[in-house]
Amino acid sequence: MTTPTGSRRNADDYCYRHKKRESYTLCQRCHRTICPECQTQAPVGVICPECLAKGQAKFKAQRPRRSIRSRFIGADSPVTYTLIGLLVVVGLLDWLTGIGGRSVIFQLAAYSPQYTDLQHVTATGATAFEPWRMLTSAFLHGGIMHFVMNALTLWIFGRALEPLLGSLRFLVLYLVSALGGSLAVAVLAPTTWVVGASGAIFGLIAAWFVVLRKQRQDVTPMLVLIGINVVMALMNPGISWQAHLGGFIVGGICALLNFSDYGKSLRRTLGLWAQILIGALCVALPPLLGSLGVIGA
């Protein structure tokens, strides 16, 4: 092949997709000549349309595909969705058994420090020691907005924390934070009745704050969120700021153990068993302090 001037044309100096377009740029992957129209910027140099398509197909093949079912039930955070489901079920039972008066669920599950006081005696003369209420009260709520706000916050922070901690350690963190909230109520407000997952929720907030600090990320939005909740709790007498405080402190301690600088295996073991120990202490302290006269109605 020759040009109009008689010189021989080199086919390698023309785009392989557009035979009449002269170019001296090569695809970084297949090393074929491509014109400006066929060039796509790559991390190094440019690539042709065919190599671009192959790369995109390979990426799609390697990327795990989540089914509609796994997206709906939250395959990467099953405990979070299970807890939300339990909150819904308990809320419905509370509503159904409470038509016309105080619900049976409330009477069985709400927490008052008197139920963790060994000195407390009911009108029938029986000792009403029911420490499980420290935990069951975290699945009850005082109204629809109370439930919605806690469930939404659990959904947000649960989906962020559970993949980092693993389902078991996340579940223990949630439950122990709830116990921490009940402990604070027993110490700081021994004559009150409380319901709600706020202690556990504030434990998750504290844990996420620890994660951000460990990753050296900006914690300003978290500080604003915490500040808003503190102001709301102090201004509304119907909100148990004691439970918020207790859950936040206990959740923060648990997070520090879970995200410590020890080796991965030791960190997992330490995080799990230390949280269980903290939970046991939260349950044991109210009756112990009550018997010593340190707390009580």
C-alpha positions in Angstrom: 0.0 0.0 0.0 1.3 3.5 -0.9 0.2 7.0 0.0 -0.7 9.6 -2.7 2.8 10.9 -2.6 4.1 7.4 -3.4 5.6 6.6 0.0 4.7 3.3 1.6 2.1 3.4 4.3 2.8 1.5 7.6 -0.5 -0.1 8.8 0.8 -0.1 12.4 0.6 3.7 12.4 -3.2 3.6 11.9 -6.0 2.9 14.4 -6.9 -0.8 14.2 -10.6 0.2 14.5 -10.5 3.1 12.1 -8.2 2.2 9.3 -7.9 5.7 7.8 -7.0 7.5 11.1 -3.3 7.9 11.6 -2.1 7.6 15.2 1.1 6.8 17.2 -0.6 5.9 20.5 -0.7 2.3 21.6 -3.2 0.6 24.0 -1.3 -0.2 27.2 -2.7 -3.7 27.3 -2.9 -5.1 23.8 -0.3 -2.6 22.3 -2.4 -1.9 19.2 -2.6 1.5 17.7 -5.7 3.6 18.6 -7.0 7.0 17.6 -8.1 9.7 20.1 -11.8 8.5 19.8 -10.9 5.0 20.9 -8.7 6.0 23.8 -9.9 5.6 27.4 -7.7 7.0 30.2 -6.2 4.3 32.4 -4.1 4.5 35.6 -1.1 4.3 33.3 -1.6 5.4 29.7 -4.7 4.7 27.7 -6.6 1.5 26.7 -8.7 0.6 23.7 -12.5 -0.2 23.8 -12.0 -3.9 23.6 -9.6 -4.0 26.6 -11.9 -1.7 28.5 -14.9 -4.0 27.9 -12.8 -7.1 29.0 -11.8 -5.3 32.2 -15.3 -4.3 33.0 -16.6 -7.9 32.4 -13.9 -9.3 34.6 -14.8 -6.9 37.4 -18.5 -7.8 37.2 -17.6 -11.5 37.3 -15.4 -11.1 40.4 -17.8 -8.9 42.3 -20.1 -10.9 44.6 -23.7 -10.6 43.6 -26.3 -10.3 46.4 -29.7 -11.8 45.9 -32.8 -9.9 46.6 -33.4 -12.2 49.6 -29.9 -11.5 51.1 -30.4 -7.7 50.7 -33.8 -7.9 52.4 -32.7 -9.9 55.4 -29.2 -8.2 55.6 -26.8 -11.1 55.0 -23.9 -9.1 56.3 -25.7 -8.0 59.5 -28.2 -10.7 60.5 -28.2 -9.9 64.2 -29.1 -6.2 63.5 -32.1 -7.2 61.5 -33.1 -9.9 64.0 -33.0 -7.4 66.8 -35.1 -5.0 64.9 -37.6 -7.8 64.2 -37.7 -8.6 67.9 -38.4 -5.0 68.7 -41.3 -5.1 66.3 -42.7 -8.3 67.7 -42.5 -7.2 71.3 -44.0 -3.8 70.4 -47.0 -5.5 68.8 -47.5 -7.8 71.7 -47.2 -4.8 74.1 -49.9 -3.0 72.1 -52.2 -6.0 71.8 -52.1 -6.9 75.5 -52.4 -3.2 76.5 -55.7 -2.4 75.0 -57.8 -0.9 77.8 -55.0 -0.7 80.3 -51.4 -1.4 81.1 -50.1 -4.2 79.0 -49.1 -7.7 80.3 -45.8 -7.4 78.5 -45.0 -4.1 80.3 -45.8 -5.7 83.7 -43.6 -8.7 82.9 -40.6 -7.0 81.2 -40.3 -3.3 82.3 -37.4 -2.5 84.7 -37.4 -0.8 88.0 -34.4 -1.1 90.3 -36.6 -2.6 93.0 -36.5 -5.8 91.0 -32.8 -6.1 91.5 -32.9 -5.2 95.2 -32.8 -8.3 97.4 -34.4 -6.3 100.2 -37.5 -5.5 98.1 -40.7 -7.4 99.2 -44.0 -7.3 97.4 -47.4 -6.8 99.0 -47.8 -10.5 99.2 -44.6 -10.8 101.3 -42.5 -12.4 98.5 -39.1 -11.2 97.4 -39.4 -9.7 93.9 -35.9 -10.4 92.6 -36.2 -10.4 88.8 -32.8 -9.3 87.4 -33.8 -10.4 83.8 -35.8 -7.2 83.6 -32.5 -5.3 83.2 -32.4 -6.9 79.7 -36.1 -7.4 78.8 -36.9 -3.8 79.3 -34.6 -3.0 76.4 -37.1 -4.6 74.0 -40.0 -2.5 75.2 -40.8 1.1 74.2 -43.0 3.9 75.5 -44.5 4.9 72.2 -44.3 4.7 68.4 -41.8 7.5 68.1 -39.6 6.0 70.8 -39.6 2.7 68.9 -39.0 4.3 65.5 -36.0 6.4 66.6 -34.3 3.5 68.4 -35.0 1.0 65.5 -33.7 3.5 63.0 -30.5 4.2 65.0 -30.0 0.4 65.5 -30.3 -0.1 61.7 -27.7 2.7 61.0 -25.1 1.8 63.5 -25.8 -2.0 63.6 -25.1 -2.3 59.8 -21.8 -0.4 60.3 -20.6 -2.3 63.4 -21.7 -5.9 62.9 -19.5 -6.6 59.8 -16.5 -5.2 61.8 -17.1 -7.1 65.0 -18.8 -10.3 63.7 -22.3 -11.2 64.7 -21.6 -12.8 68.1 -19.4 -10.0 69.5 -21.8 -7.4 68.1 -24.8 -9.1 69.8 -22.9 -9.3 73.1 -21.9 -5.6 72.8 -25.6 -4.7 72.3 -26.9 -6.7 75.2 -24.1 -5.7 77.6 -24.7 -2.0 76.7 -28.4 -2.5 77.6 -27.3 -4.0 81.0 -25.0 -1.0 81.5 -28.0 1.4 81.0 -30.0 -0.5 83.6 -27.1 -0.5 86.0 -26.9 3.3 85.7 -30.6 3.6 86.4 -30.3 1.4 89.5 -27.5 3.6 90.8 -28.7 7.1 89.8 -32.5 6.8 89.7 -33.5 3.8 91.9 -37.2 4.8 92.1 -37.9 5.0 88.4 -39.4 2.6 85.8 -37.7 2.5 82.5 -38.3 0.9 79.1 -36.5 1.2 75.8 -33.4 0.2 73.9 -31.7 3.6 74.4 -28.9 2.2 76.7 -28.0 -0.4 74.0 -28.3 2.2 71.3 -26.0 4.6 73.1 -23.5 1.7 73.5 -23.4 1.3 69.7 -22.9 5.1 69.3 -20.0 4.9 71.7 -18.6 1.9 69.9 -18.7 3.7 66.5 -17.1 6.7 68.0 -14.2 4.5 69.1 -14.0 3.1 65.6 -13.7 6.5 64.1 -11.0 7.5 66.6 -9.1 4.3 65.8 -9.2 5.1 62.1 -8.2 8.7 62.7 -11.4 10.0 61.0 -13.3 13.2 61.8 -15.5 12.7 64.8 -17.2 16.1 64.7 -20.5 14.8 63.3 -20.6 12.2 66.1 -19.9 14.8 68.8 -22.7 16.9 67.4 -25.1 13.8 67.4 -24.1 13.0 71.0 -24.5 16.6 72.1 -28.0 16.8 70.6 -29.0 13.7 72.4 -27.6 14.9 75.7 -29.6 18.2 75.4 -32.8 16.3 74.5 -32.4 13.9 77.4 -31.8 16.7 79.9 -34.7 18.8 78.7 -37.2 16.0 78.6 -38.0 14.5 82.0 -39.6 11.5 80.3 -36.1 10.4 78.9 -33.9 8.4 81.1 -30.5 10.1 80.7 -29.1 7.7 83.2 -29.7 4.8 80.9 -28.1 6.7 78.0 -25.1 7.5 80.1 -24.7 3.9 81.4 -25.1 2.4 78.0 -22.6 4.9 76.5 -19.9 4.2 79.1 -20.2 0.4 79.0 -20.5 0.4 75.2 -17.4 2.5 74.9 -15.4 0.2 77.3 -16.5 -2.8 75.3 -15.5 -1.2 72.0 -12.0 -0.4 73.3 -11.6 -4.0 74.2 -12.9 -5.2 70.8 -10.8 -2.8 68.8 -7.6 -3.0 70.9 -4.1 -3.2 69.4 -3.6 -6.8 70.3 -3.4 -9.6 67.7 -6.6 -10.4 65.8 -7.1 -13.8 67.5 -6.4 -12.4 71.0 -8.5 -9.3 70.3 -11.5 -11.4 69.4 -11.2 -13.7 72.4 -10.6 -10.8 74.8 -13.4 -8.7 73.3 -15.9 -11.5 73.7 -15.1 -12.8 77.2 -14.4 -9.3 78.6 -17.8 -8.2 77.4 -19.5 -11.2 79.1 -17.6 -10.4 82.3 -18.7 -6.8 82.2 -22.3 -7.9 81.6 -22.2 -10.2 84.6 -20.9 -7.3 86.7 -23.7 -5.1 85.6 -26.2 -7.7 86.8 -24.4 -8.4 90.0 -23.8 -4.9 91.2 -27.4 -3.7 91.8 -28.3 -6.4 94.4 -24.8 -6.2 95.9 -24.9 -2.4 96.3 -28.5 -2.6 97.5 -27.6 -5.1 100.2 -24.8 -2.8 101.4 -27.2 0.1 101.5 -25.3 2.1 98.9 -28.3 2.3 96.6 -32.0 1.8 97.1 -35.3 3.4 97.1 
